[in-house]
Amino acid sequence: MIAEVGHAALWVAAALALAQLIFAAAAFTMRGAALADAVRPVAIVQGLAAVCAFAMLAWLFSRTDLSVLLVALNSHVDKPWLYKIAGTWGNHEGSMLLWVAVLGAAGAAYALLERQLAARTTIATLGAQAAIALGFYAFLLIASNPFTRLNPPAATGLGLNPILQDPGLAFHPPTLYLGYVGLSIAFSIAVGALVTRDVGPDLAKAMRPWVLGAWVLLTLGITAGSYWAYYELGWGGWWFWDPVENASLMPWLAATALLHSISVLAARGALRAWTVMLAVLAFSMSMVGTFLVRSGILTSVHAFAVDPARGSFILALLVIYIGGALALFGWRVGTVRQGATFTAWSREGSLVLNNLLLTAILGIVLVGTLYPLAIEALGLERVSVGPPYFNAATAPLALALMVAMVAGPLIRWRRDDWRETLAKLRLPAGLAVLVAAVVWIAAGWIGLLPLLGLAIAAAVAAGSVAPLWGRNLRRTPLFTWGMVVSHLGVAVSVAGMASESAFTQEVLVAARAGEVHEVGPFRVRFVGIEPISGPNFTALQAVLYAGRRGGAVHELKPQARSFWNPPTETREAALLTSGGGQLYAVLGRQESRGRWQLRLWWKPWVTLIWGGGALIAAGAALSILGRVTRRRRRADRTAYA
C-alpha cells in the first residue's frame, strides 16, 4: 500500500497545482476575485502532498520493496542502509520526484511566509509556481512514474551504480536541488511582478532571501560535488568541465549575478529590468541543467534517463517555461520604470561590470557545453570541447572579475572620483605585486595564469576586508560581515586553484613490495597488497607508508574494488592531508613480475579550493541571518511603538 499511497499523493499534488493555477488566474477577474484567498492554502496543501509522495518513495527504498520496479532496478537487499536511502534520488524517477517535492515545499513556504509584496503580486507569483510544478507533475505521472509495480517482485534487486555508493550521494544532489528550487521562487516572483507591473525595490527584498538561500545551497552542492569527484573517480582533478559539472555551474553563475543585481535594486532602486531578466535566466539555467542530465543526451554517472521520449518531454517544458517567461518579459519590459540613475564610476557601475563579466562567463560555458551536442544532433562530425577551451576562454574574464571585486566595495554609491578609488587600491595592488614577486623568487616561473591567480587572490583578500576599514566592528551588521567572508572565500578558493595548477607533482610507478618512491616532500613505501571484503564488494587494497623526511609516518590504503550488484570495478583513492596540501594515491593494475601500478600526486594547498567554497557559503548564510535579525528588530520596534 505504500506505493499506492505515494502515487495517490502525487495525483493529489498535481490536482492541487492545477487548482492553484486556476484560482490564481481567476483572482484577476471580477468574478473570481473571491478565489484569491484560497490560493495560499491550496499551495500549502499541495506542498504537503508532494512531500508525502517523496516520503513514501524513500520508505519503499529503506525497506527495499522489490515489488516496486524503481527499487528493484536501483537497490539491492545487501546494500548498506545509507545507500538504500540515498538511492531514492540516485535514479531518474526518484531524482525528479525529489525535484517536485522541493518545488512544492518551497511554494508552500512562500505562501506561508511572504508578506512584503502586494497581495496581487503574491497571488501571481503562486500561480507561476503552480504552473512550473504542474508541468513536472505531468512529467512524472505520464512519462516517469516512480511507483510502478513489478509483478512478480525481484529476488534481490540490480543495485545502485557503485560510483554513486558514496556519502556524497546523500548530500550533493539534494543540496543542488534545493538551490535550483530557490531559483524557481525568484523566477516566479519575477513573473508575478511582470504580470502586475510591480517591479521595484519590494520585489528585490522579497526575492533576496530565496536567492541567498539558493546561492548558499548551490555553492555547497558544487563544492561537495567537486570534492566527491576528486576523491571518488581517482583521476586527481577537482574540475574537468564535464557537461554535467557545467550544468550545476551555470545556475550558480547566473544566481551570483542576480544576487548582486538584487542588492542594487533593493538599496538604490536601480537595475529593475536587469534584475527581472537575471531571475528568468537563473532558473532557465536550472532547467537547461535538468534537461542535460535527465534527457539521456549525455553519458555520465549523473545522467539517469535513456528514453528519448522523456528528453522530449523535458525539452517541451523548457521551451514552454523559458519561452513563455521571455515573451512576457518582452511584452511587459516597457512598463518597468527606469529607477535611480548612477554614473559609470560608482558602486552600481562596478556591480553592473560584475554582472556583465559573470554573464559572459556563463555564455562561454553554455556555448561550450551545448555546441558539441548541437553538432552531433545535426549529424556532423563529432567534436569535443574540453578543459583547453574553457580554461583559455574563462580565465581572463575570471581574473578581470576578481579585479572588479577588489575595486567594487571601495567605490561610493551613485558617483565617485576615480582618483580617490585608485588611491584606495594601493594596498591591494601592492600586496598583489609583493606576492607575485615572492612566488617568482621562491618557485621560479610557474606560468602566467597561476602567477596572476595567486597575486589577484592576495588582492581580493585585502579588498574583501575593505568594508570593515574604519568601522566599529562590534556594530558592523551581520550582512556586511557576510559579504566580507564570502569575498574572502573567493580569494581562498582562487589561491587553492592557482596553487594546485602551479605546484602539483605527479609520479606514476610500477612498484614492488618494499620499494620506496618520492613525490613532493614525501617518501612513500609500498608494503604490499591485501584482499578485503565489504558489505557488497571485494577489493584489493594496497598498504602504503608515507612520511616527510624526519616526520611522522602515515598509512594509506588505496583500493581496487569489485562490486557484484551491478558488476563494476572502481578505484578508491587514499588521501593524506598535511600542511594544507594532500598526498593522493591510486592503485592501478598488476603488471608482470609482481609489480603494481601506483599513481601518486602531491597537491600543495589544494584543500583551499573547498575551504574557500565553505567560506563563500558561510558568508551568504551570515547575510541571511543578519537580514532576518534586522527585520525582527524592526518588527519589534513597530510593535512597541
C-alpha positions in Angstrom: 0.0 0.0 0.0 2.9 2.4 0.5 3.4 2.7 -3.3 -0.3 3.3 -3.9 -0.4 6.0 -1.2 2.6 7.7 -2.7 1.1 7.5 -6.2 -2.2 8.9 -4.9 -0.4 11.7 -3.1 1.4 12.6 -6.4 -2.0 12.8 -8.2 -3.4 14.9 -5.4 -0.5 17.3 -5.6 -0.9 17.6 -9.4 -4.7 18.3 -9.0 -4.0 20.9 -6.3 -1.3 22.6 -8.6 -3.9 22.8 -11.3 -6.4 24.3 -8.9 -3.8 26.7 -7.6 -3.1 27.9 -11.1 -6.8 28.3 -12.0 -7.6 30.1 -8.7 -4.6 32.5 -9.2 -5.7 33.3 -12.8 -9.3 33.7 -11.7 -8.3 36.1 -8.9 -7.5 38.7 -11.6 -11.1 38.7 -13.0 -14.1 40.4 -11.5 -16.0 37.2 -10.8 -13.0 35.2 -9.5 -11.6 37.8 -7.1 -13.1 35.8 -4.1 -10.8 32.9 -5.1 -7.7 34.9 -4.2 -7.9 33.9 -0.5 -7.8 30.2 -1.5 -4.5 30.3 -3.4 -2.3 30.3 -0.3 -4.0 27.4 1.5 -4.0 25.3 -1.7 -0.3 26.0 -2.2 0.4 24.8 1.3 -1.6 21.6 0.9 0.0 21.0 -2.5 3.5 21.2 -1.0 2.5 18.7 1.8 1.1 16.2 -0.8 4.3 16.4 -2.8 6.5 15.9 0.2 4.3 12.9 1.2 4.8 11.3 -2.2 8.5 11.6 -1.9 8.5 10.3 1.7 6.6 7.2 0.5 9.2 6.5 -2.1 12.0 6.9 0.5 10.1 4.5 2.7 10.0 2.0 -0.2 13.7 2.3 -0.7 14.5 2.0 3.0 12.5 -1.3 3.1 14.0 -2.5 -0.2 10.5 -3.2 -1.5 11.4 -5.2 -4.6 7.7 -5.3 -5.8 8.3 -1.7 -7.0 10.1 -1.5 -10.3 12.2 1.5 -9.4 13.5 -0.1 -6.2 14.3 -3.3 -8.0 16.3 -1.5 -10.7 18.3 0.7 -8.3 18.6 -1.1 -5.0 19.7 -4.5 -3.5 18.9 -6.4 -0.4 22.6 -6.4 0.7 23.2 -2.7 0.0 24.2 -0.6 3.1 21.3 1.3 4.6 22.7 4.8 3.8 22.8 3.9 0.1 19.4 2.4 0.2 18.1 5.8 1.4 20.3 7.8 -0.9 19.2 5.5 -3.8 15.8 7.2 -3.6 17.3 10.1 -5.6 20.2 8.1 -7.2 18.0 7.4 -10.3 15.9 9.3 -12.8 12.4 9.0 -11.4 13.4 9.4 -7.8 15.5 12.5 -8.5 12.7 14.1 -10.4 10.3 13.3 -7.6 12.7 15.0 -5.2 12.8 18.0 -7.6 9.0 18.4 -7.5 8.8 17.7 -3.8 11.2 20.5 -3.0 9.4 22.7 -5.6 6.1 22.1 -3.8 7.6 22.6 -0.4 9.2 25.9 -1.5 5.9 27.1 -2.9 4.2 26.2 0.4 6.9 28.0 2.4 6.5 31.1 0.2 2.7 31.0 0.7 3.2 30.9 4.5 5.9 33.4 4.9 5.7 36.1 2.2 4.2 39.4 3.4 6.3 42.0 1.7 4.9 42.1 -1.8 1.4 43.4 -2.7 -1.3 40.8 -2.5 -1.9 40.7 -6.3 1.8 40.1 -6.9 1.9 37.3 -4.4 -1.1 35.6 -6.0 0.5 35.9 -9.4 3.8 34.5 -8.1 2.0 31.5 -6.6 0.2 31.0 -9.9 3.6 30.9 -11.7 5.0 28.5 -9.2 1.9 26.2 -9.7 2.5 26.3 -13.5 6.1 25.1 -13.1 5.0 22.4 -10.7 2.2 21.2 -12.9 4.5 20.5 -15.8 6.8 18.4 -13.7 3.9 16.5 -12.1 2.6 15.7 -15.6 6.1 14.5 -16.5 6.2 12.1 -13.5 2.7 10.8 -13.9 2.8 10.4 -17.7 6.5 9.5 -18.5 8.3 8.6 -15.3 6.1 7.1 -12.7 8.3 6.2 -9.7 5.6 4.0 -8.1 5.2 1.4 -10.9 4.7 -2.1 -9.5 6.7 -5.1 -10.6 4.9 -8.5 -10.8 6.4 -10.8 -9.7 8.8 -9.0 -7.4 12.5 -9.2 -8.0 14.6 -11.6 -5.9 17.4 -9.3 -4.8 17.5 -6.2 -7.0 20.0 -4.9 -9.5 21.7 -2.5 -7.1 22.9 1.1 -7.4 25.8 2.3 -9.6 28.9 1.7 -7.4 30.3 5.1 -8.2 27.2 6.6 -6.5 27.6 4.4 -3.5 29.3 7.1 -1.5 28.2 9.5 1.3 28.5 12.3 -1.3 25.2 11.0 -2.9 23.4 11.6 0.4 24.4 15.3 0.3 25.3 16.5 -3.2 22.1 16.1 -5.3 19.6 17.2 -2.6 21.7 20.3 -1.9 21.7 21.2 -5.6 18.0 20.6 -6.0 17.2 22.8 -3.0 19.3 25.5 -4.7 17.6 25.1 -8.1 14.2 25.4 -6.5 15.2 28.5 -4.6 15.8 30.0 -8.0 12.3 28.8 -9.1 10.8 31.1 -6.4 12.9 34.0 -7.7 11.7 33.2 -11.3 8.0 33.1 -10.1 8.4 36.4 -8.2 9.8 38.0 -11.4 6.9 36.6 -13.5 4.4 37.7 -10.9 5.8 41.2 -10.8 5.7 41.5 -14.6 2.1 40.3 -14.6 1.1 43.0 -12.1 3.6 45.7 -13.3 5.1 45.8 -9.8 8.8 45.8 -10.4 10.5 47.8 -7.7 12.6 47.5 -4.5 10.0 45.4 -2.8 10.5 42.8 -5.4 14.2 42.7 -4.6 13.6 42.5 -0.9 11.1 39.6 -1.3 13.4 37.8 -3.7 16.7 38.2 -1.8 16.3 35.6 0.9 15.3 33.0 -1.7 18.3 33.8 -3.9 20.7 34.0 -1.0 19.4 30.6 0.3 19.7 29.1 -3.2 23.2 30.5 -3.6 24.3 29.0 -0.3 23.0 25.6 -1.3 24.3 25.7 -4.8 27.8 26.7 -3.5 27.8 23.9 -1.0 26.5 21.4 -3.6 29.1 22.3 -6.2 31.9 22.4 -3.6 30.8 19.0 -2.2 30.4 17.6 -5.8 33.8 18.7 -6.8 35.4 17.1 -3.7 33.3 13.9 -4.3 34.5 13.6 -7.9 38.1 14.4 -6.8 38.4 11.5 -4.4 35.9 9.1 -5.9 36.9 9.0 -9.6 40.6 8.6 -9.0 41.9 10.9 -11.7 43.3 13.5 -9.3 41.4 16.6 -10.6 38.8 18.8 -8.9 37.1 20.1 -12.0 37.1 18.7 -15.6 34.5 20.9 -17.3 32.2 17.8 -17.8 28.8 18.9 -19.2 27.1 17.7 -16.0 29.5 19.8 -13.9 28.8 22.7 -16.2 25.0 22.1 -15.7 25.4 22.9 -12.0 27.9 25.8 -12.6 25.7 27.8 -15.0 22.8 28.4 -12.5 25.4 29.4 -9.9 26.9 32.0 -12.2 23.5 33.4 -13.0 22.5 33.4 -9.3 25.7 35.2 -8.4 24.9 37.9 -10.9 21.3 38.0 -9.8 22.3 38.4 -6.1 24.4 41.5 -6.9 21.7 43.0 -9.0 19.2 42.5 -6.3 21.4 44.4 -3.9 21.4 47.4 -6.2 17.6 47.2 -6.7 16.9 46.9 -3.0 19.3 49.6 -1.9 19.1 52.1 -4.8 16.0 51.3 -6.8 18.1 50.7 -10.0 18.6 47.8 -12.4 14.9 46.8 -12.4 14.6 45.2 -15.8 18.1 43.7 -15.5 17.1 42.0 -12.2 14.0 40.5 -13.7 15.9 39.3 -16.7 18.5 37.7 -14.4 15.8 36.0 -12.4 14.5 34.4 -15.5 18.0 33.5 -16.7 19.0 31.9 -13.4 16.0 29.5 -13.3 16.4 28.9 -17.1 19.9 27.6 -16.5 18.5 25.3 -13.8 16.0 24.0 -16.4 18.8 23.6 -19.0 20.8 21.6 -16.5 17.8 19.4 -15.8 17.4 18.8 -19.5 21.0 17.9 -20.0 21.2 15.5 -17.0 17.7 13.9 -17.3 17.2 13.8 -21.1 19.6 11.0 -21.9 21.7 13.0 -24.3 24.7 12.8 -22.0 26.5 9.7 -20.9 27.6 10.3 -17.3 27.3 8.8 -13.8 25.0 11.7 -13.1 22.8 11.2 -16.2 20.0 8.7 -15.5 17.4 8.9 -18.3 17.9 6.9 -21.5 14.4 7.2 -23.0 14.2 9.8 -25.8 10.5 10.4 -25.0 11.5 11.7 -21.6 14.0 14.0 -23.1 11.5 15.4 -25.5 9.0 16.0 -22.6 11.6 17.9 -20.6 12.6 19.9 -23.7 9.0 20.8 -24.2 8.7 22.0 -20.6 11.9 24.0 -21.1 10.6 25.7 -24.2 7.2 26.5 -22.6 8.6 27.9 -19.3 11.6 29.8 -20.7 9.9 30.9 -23.9 6.8 32.0 -22.0 8.8 34.0 -19.4 10.9 35.7 -22.1 7.8 36.5 -24.1 6.2 38.0 -21.0 9.4 40.0 -20.3 9.4 41.3 -23.9 5.8 42.3 -23.6 6.0 44.0 -20.2 9.5 45.4 -20.1 8.2 48.7 -21.4 6.2 49.1 -18.3 9.2 48.7 -16.0 10.3 52.1 -14.8 14.0 53.1 -15.1 14.7 53.6 -11.5 17.5 55.6 -9.9 20.4 56.7 -12.2 24.1 56.5 -11.5 27.4 57.2 -13.2 29.6 54.6 -14.7 32.2 55.1 -11.9 30.1 54.2 -8.9 29.4 51.1 -6.9 26.3 50.4 -9.0 28.6 50.7 -12.1 31.1 48.2 -10.6 28.2 45.8 -9.9 27.0 46.1 -13.5 30.5 45.3 -14.7 30.5 42.3 -12.3 27.2 41.1 -13.8 28.4 41.6 -17.4 31.6 39.5 -16.7 29.6 36.8 -14.9 27.1 36.7 -17.8 30.0 36.5 -20.3 31.5 33.5 -18.5 28.1 31.9 -18.3 27.7 32.4 -22.1 31.1 30.8 -22.7 30.2 27.8 -20.6 26.8 27.5 -22.1 28.2 27.5 -25.7 31.0 25.1 -24.9 28.5 22.7 -23.3 25.8 22.8 -26.0 27.9 23.2 -29.1 29.1 19.5 -29.3 25.5 18.3 -28.7 24.2 20.6 -31.4 26.8 19.4 -33.9 26.0 15.8 -33.1 22.3 16.4 -33.4 22.9 17.8 -36.9 24.7 14.6 -37.9 28.0 16.3 -38.4 31.4 15.1 -37.3 31.5 14.7 -33.5 33.6 17.3 -31.7 34.8 17.5 -28.1 35.1 20.8 -26.1 37.2 20.3 -23.1 39.4 22.0 -20.5 41.7 23.8 -23.0 38.8 25.8 -24.4 37.1 26.5 -21.1 40.3 27.4 -19.3 41.6 29.7 -22.1 38.2 31.4 -22.6 37.1 31.9 -19.0 40.3 32.5 -17.1 40.9 36.1 -18.4 37.3 37.0 -17.7 37.5 35.4 -14.2 40.7 37.4 -13.4 39.0 40.6 -14.6 36.1 39.7 -12.3 38.5 39.4 -9.4 39.9 42.9 -10.1 36.3 44.2 -10.1 35.7 42.5 -6.8 38.6 44.3 -5.3 37.5 47.7 -6.5 33.7 47.5 -6.1 33.5 47.8 -2.3 35.8 50.7 -2.3 33.6 52.9 -4.6 30.8 55.0 -3.4 27.2 54.6 -4.4 25.9 56.7 -7.4 29.1 58.5 -8.2 32.7 58.7 -7.1 36.1 60.1 -8.1 38.3 57.5 -9.9 41.4 59.1 -8.4 40.2 58.5 -4.9 39.4 54.9 -5.8 42.8 54.3 -7.2 44.4 55.7 -4.1 42.4 53.2 -2.0 43.6 50.4 -4.3 47.3 51.0 -3.4 47.3 48.4 -0.6 45.6 45.5 -2.5 47.7 46.3 -5.6 50.9 46.5 -3.6 50.1 43.2 -1.9 49.5 41.5 -5.3 52.8 42.7 -6.6 54.6 41.5 -3.4 53.0 38.1 -3.6 53.9 37.7 -7.3 57.5 38.7 -6.6 57.9 36.3 -3.7 56.4 33.4 -5.6 58.6 34.1 -8.6 61.7 34.3 -6.5 60.8 31.2 -4.4 59.4 28.9 -7.1 60.5 30.4 -10.4 58.3 30.7 -13.4 55.1 28.8 -12.7 53.0 30.0 -15.7 51.2 33.3 -16.3 47.7 32.3 -15.1 48.8 30.6 -11.9 51.0 33.6 -11.0 48.3 36.0 -11.8 45.8 33.9 -9.8 48.0 33.9 -6.7 48.6 37.7 -7.0 45.0 38.6 -7.6 43.9 36.2 -4.8 46.0 38.3 -2.4 44.5 41.5 -3.7 40.9 40.1 -3.3 41.8 39.0 0.3 42.9 42.5 1.1 40.0 44.1 -0.7 37.5 41.8 0.9 38.1 43.4 4.3 37.8 47.0 2.9 34.2 47.4 4.1 35.5 46.9 7.7 38.1 49.7 7.5 37.3 52.5 9.9 34.2 50.7 11.3 33.2 49.8 14.8 33.5 46.0 14.3 31.1 45.3 17.2 28.4 47.4 15.5 29.0 46.2 11.9 25.9 44.5 10.6 26.0 40.7 10.1 25.2 41.1 6.4 28.3 43.2 5.9 30.3 40.5 7.7 28.7 38.1 5.3 29.9 40.0 2.2 33.4 40.2 3.7 33.5 36.4 4.5 32.2 35.4 1.0 34.7 37.6 -0.8 37.4 36.3 1.4 36.3 32.8 0.5 36.6 33.6 -3.2 40.2 34.7 -2.6 41.0 31.5 -0.7 39.5 29.3 -3.4 41.4 31.1 -6.2 44.6 30.7 -4.2 43.9 27.0 -4.0 43.2 26.7 -7.7 46.3 28.6 -8.7 48.5 26.6 -6.3 47.1 23.2 -7.5 47.8 24.2 -11.1 51.3 25.6 -10.4 52.8 23.2 -7.8 51.2 19.7 -8.3 53.7 16.9 -8.7 52.7 13.5 -10.2 54.6 10.2 -10.1 53.5 7.0 -12.0 55.4 4.0 -10.9 55.3 0.2 -11.2 56.2 -0.8 -7.6 57.3 -4.0 -5.9 56.7 -4.7 -2.2 59.3 -2.8 -0.1 60.2 -0.2 -2.7 60.3 3.5 -1.8 59.2 6.3 -4.2 59.3 10.0 -3.7 56.7 12.6 -4.7 57.0 16.2 -3.5 58.2 16.2 0.1 57.0 12.6 0.8 58.7 9.3 0.7 56.2 6.5 0.0 56.9 2.9 0.7 54.8 0.2 -0.9 54.3 -2.6 1.6 52.1 -4.9 -0.4 48.6 -5.9 -1.4 45.9 -7.5 0.8 42.4 -8.7 -0.1 39.5 -7.3 1.8 35.7 -7.6 1.6 33.0 -5.0 2.1 29.2 -5.2 2.5 28.7 -5.5 -1.3 32.1 -5.7 -2.8 35.5 -7.3 -2.6 38.7 -5.3 -3.0 42.5 -5.5 -3.4 44.0 -3.0 -1.0 47.5 -1.5 -1.2 49.3 -0.7 2.0 51.5 2.4 1.8 53.6 4.1 4.4 54.1 7.8 3.7 56.0 10.5 5.5 58.2 13.5 5.2 61.8 13.2 5.9 62.2 13.1 9.7 58.4 13.4 10.2 55.6 11.1 11.3 54.8 8.1 9.1 51.1 7.6 7.9 49.4 4.6 6.5 47.5 4.9 3.2 45.2 2.2 1.8 44.0 2.8 -1.8 41.7 0.1 -3.1 40.6 -1.5 -6.4 37.1 -2.6 -5.7 34.9 -5.1 -7.5 31.1 -4.8 -6.9 28.8 -7.7 -7.7 25.5 -5.8 -7.9 25.8 -4.5 -10.6 29.2 -5.9 -11.6 31.6 -2.9 -11.6 35.2 -2.1 -10.9 36.1 1.2 -9.2 39.3 2.8 -7.8 39.2 4.2 -4.3 41.8 6.9 -3.8 43.6 7.3 -0.5 44.3 10.8 0.8 46.7 12.2 3.3 46.1 15.9 4.2 49.3 17.6 5.5 50.3 21.2 5.8 47.5 22.5 3.7 48.2 20.0 0.8 47.2 16.5 0.0 49.1 13.3 -0.9 46.8 11.4 -3.3 47.4 7.7 -4.1 45.6 5.5 -6.5 46.2 1.7 -7.0 46.3 0.6 -10.6 46.6 -2.9 -12.2 49.1 -5.6 -11.6 51.9 -5.8 -14.2 54.4 -8.6 -14.9 56.9 -9.7 -12.3 54.7 -8.8 -9.4 54.7 -5.1 -9.9 51.7 -2.9 -9.2 50.8 0.4 -10.8 50.8 3.3 -8.4 49.8 6.8 -9.2 50.9 9.4 -6.7 50.2 13.1 -6.6 51.4 15.8 -4.2 48.9 18.8 -4.4 50.1 21.8 -2.2 47.2 23.9 -0.8 44.6 22.1 -2.9 42.3 22.0 0.2 42.0 25.8 0.0 39.6 25.2 -3.0 36.9 23.6 -0.9 37.7 25.6 2.2 37.1 28.7 0.2 33.8 27.3 -1.1 32.7 26.7 2.5 33.6 30.3 3.4 31.6 31.6 0.5 28.6 29.7 1.7 29.1 30.7 5.3 29.3 34.4 4.3 26.0 34.1 2.5 24.5 32.4 5.5 25.6 35.2 7.7 24.0 37.7 5.3 20.7 35.8 5.6 21.0 35.7 9.4 21.8 39.4 9.5 18.8 40.4 7.4 16.4 38.2 9.3 17.7 39.7 12.6 17.3 43.2 11.3 13.8 42.5 10.1 12.8 41.1 13.5 14.2 44.1 15.3 12.2 46.5 13.1 9.1 44.4 13.7 9.7 44.6 17.4 10.2 48.4 17.3 7.0 48.7 15.3 5.1 46.5 17.8 6.2 48.6 20.8 5.8 52.0 19.1 
